[in-house]
Amino acid sequence: MSETRRNRTATKSLATRDEASLNPIHGSENPPERDLFFGSTLQTAPESLTYVYNGIYIGIVARSSTTSDVFNAIAEAHRREILDVLITGEKAVGTIVNDLSMSQPQVSKHLRVLSDVGLVKCRADGRRRLYRLDHDHLRPLHDWLEKYEQTWNGRLDRMDDYLNDLQRKEGLQ
């Protein structure tokens, strides 16, 4: 085998090995399926697929907008942290940044989402923007969680009664 051909073969096998290590379908029992996604047969993405990362194509997944309602807005952990910081009262963006050790653009982005769904109110104080919770918009979340709170309280009360009965029975023996 010539030196050039050997180098091409070695390079090709390394590239194939690298692609296989990035392949989430790697190890599948259906090699033709793997070739469909990662082989040379797929030169361009079909219109119904979207390029994501490392040559992997996935179907378009419908997502609910984070600004559509309170539940979607608080689904993100950083936004819940911001709400926790604002429980103590009105705060400037810089104070929230310092309290959470997040970047200012990141905090501003999350505050905008929270503001869009009405969970926080903003007011200008000179050059600063001060944010506070809007308790009226937290009401739907509270009302929804209240049903679960009542259920859990009932279960915990029954467990407490059961444990008291066990202690009483042990005391009689």
C-alpha positions as a printed Julia matrix, in Angstrom:
173×3 Matrix{Float64}:
   0.0    0.0    0.0
   1.42   3.38  -0.89
   2.24   5.94   1.82
  -0.39   8.41   0.57
  -3.12   5.8    0.41
  -2.24   4.53   3.91
  -2.46   8.09   5.28
  -5.86   8.63   3.64
  -7.14   5.34   5.07
  -5.84   6.19   8.55
  -7.37   9.67   8.39
 -10.68   8.25   7.17
 -10.82   5.65   9.95
 -10.04   8.33  12.57
 -12.79  10.55  11.2
 -15.23   7.62  11.22
 -14.24   6.8   14.81
 -14.73  10.46  15.86
 -18.15  10.59  14.18
 -19.15   7.36  15.92
 -18.19   8.75  19.33
 -20.47  11.77  18.74
 -23.27   9.64  17.36
 -26.19   9.32  19.81
 -27.54   6.41  17.78
 -24.1    4.72  17.94
 -24.43   1.19  19.09
 -27.92   0.92  17.66
 -28.77  -2.49  16.28
 -29.82  -0.87  13.03
 -26.69   0.31  11.12
 -28.69   1.5    8.07
 -30.59   3.83  10.42
 -27.28   5.16  11.72
 -26.04   5.67   8.16
 -29.22   7.59   7.32
 -28.36  10.19   9.96
 -24.56  10.21   9.84
 -23.53   8.59   6.61
 -22.59  10.27   3.39
 -26.09   9.66   2.03
 -27.45  12.7    3.89
 -25.87  15.68   2.17
 -28.52  18.29   2.95
 -31.2   18.42   5.58
 -34.75  17.71   4.47
 -37.08  20.66   4.97
 -38.79  19.02   7.95
 -35.52  18.64   9.88
 -33.44  21.27  11.62
 -29.67  21.21  12.05
 -28.72  21.16  15.7
 -25.1   20.23  16.43
 -22.26  18.15  14.97
 -24.19  17.18  11.87
 -27.1   15.77  13.85
 -30.52  16.52  12.41
 -33.67  16.44  14.48
 -37.3   17.13  13.79
 -38.81  20.46  14.69
 -40.27  20.32  18.19
 -43.03  22.75  19.09
 -42.26  24.65  22.27
 -44.52  26.8   24.3
 -43.41  30.39  24.58
 -41.82  31.26  27.93
 -43.87  34.42  27.93
 -47.21  32.75  27.36
 -48.14  32.28  31.02
 -46.89  32.23  34.59
 -46.19  28.49  34.59
 -43.91  28.61  31.55
 -42.11  31.65  32.9
 -41.27  30.04  36.25
 -40.23  26.76  34.63
 -36.68  28.18  34.41
 -34.68  27.84  37.64
 -32.96  31.24  37.31
 -36.31  32.98  37.12
 -37.45  31.28  40.31
 -34.22  32.43  41.97
 -34.95  35.99  40.88
 -38.46  35.74  42.35
 -36.92  34.47  45.61
 -34.62  37.52  45.72
 -37.54  39.87  45.08
 -39.62  38.42  47.93
 -37.85  40.75  50.36
 -38.88  43.82  48.39
 -38.0   46.09  45.51
 -34.46  45.73  44.13
 -32.32  47.2   41.39
 -30.95  44.99  38.64
 -27.41  45.44  39.96
 -28.43  44.19  43.38
 -30.06  41.1   41.86
 -26.91  40.49  39.8
 -24.79  40.62  42.97
 -27.18  38.46  44.99
 -27.33  35.7   42.38
 -23.85  35.9   40.86
 -25.36  36.01  37.37
 -24.38  38.3   34.53
 -26.34  41.53  34.08
 -27.6   40.62  30.58
 -28.78  37.25  31.87
 -30.66  38.83  34.79
 -32.17  41.46  32.49
 -33.35  38.79  30.05
 -35.07  36.82  32.82
 -36.57  39.97  34.32
 -38.02  40.87  30.93
 -39.72  37.45  30.7
 -41.05  37.76  34.25
 -42.26  41.26  33.47
 -43.96  40.13  30.23
 -46.12  37.63  32.13
 -46.78  40.18  34.86
 -44.91  38.54  37.75
 -42.71  41.57  38.31
 -43.26  45.3   37.92
 -40.55  47.73  36.95
 -40.2   51.4   37.76
 -37.53  53.89  36.81
 -35.57  55.65  39.53
 -33.2   57.93  37.64
 -30.94  55.64  35.61
 -31.78  52.58  37.69
 -34.62  50.16  37.11
 -36.22  48.83  40.25
 -38.15  45.56  40.16
 -40.71  44.19  42.6
 -43.09  41.25  42.68
 -46.63  41.75  41.43
 -48.59  39.63  43.88
 -51.81  39.8   41.85
 -50.21  37.8   39.02
 -48.9   35.2   41.47
 -52.5   34.4   42.47
 -53.15  31.81  39.69
 -50.02  29.94  40.69
 -50.98  30.07  44.37
 -54.52  28.88  43.64
 -53.22  25.96  41.58
 -50.68  24.93  44.23
 -53.26  25.26  47.0
 -55.05  22.09  45.84
 -51.82  20.12  46.2
 -51.06  21.73  49.54
 -54.45  20.6   50.88
 -53.88  17.06  49.58
 -50.43  16.8   51.16
 -51.62  18.29  54.45
 -54.39  15.68  54.57
 -51.92  12.86  53.9
 -49.48  14.15  56.53
 -52.31  14.46  59.07
 -53.31  10.83  58.44
 -49.68   9.73  58.81
 -49.42  11.67  62.08
 -52.58   9.97  63.37
 -51.2    6.56  62.39
 -47.88   7.2   64.16
 -49.7    8.42  67.3
 -51.8    5.2   67.26
 -48.62   3.1   66.97
 -47.0    4.94  69.88
 -50.13   4.48  71.98
 -50.26   0.75  71.21
 -46.55   0.34  72.09
 -47.15   2.17  75.38
 -49.95  -0.28  76.3
 -47.84  -3.39  75.69
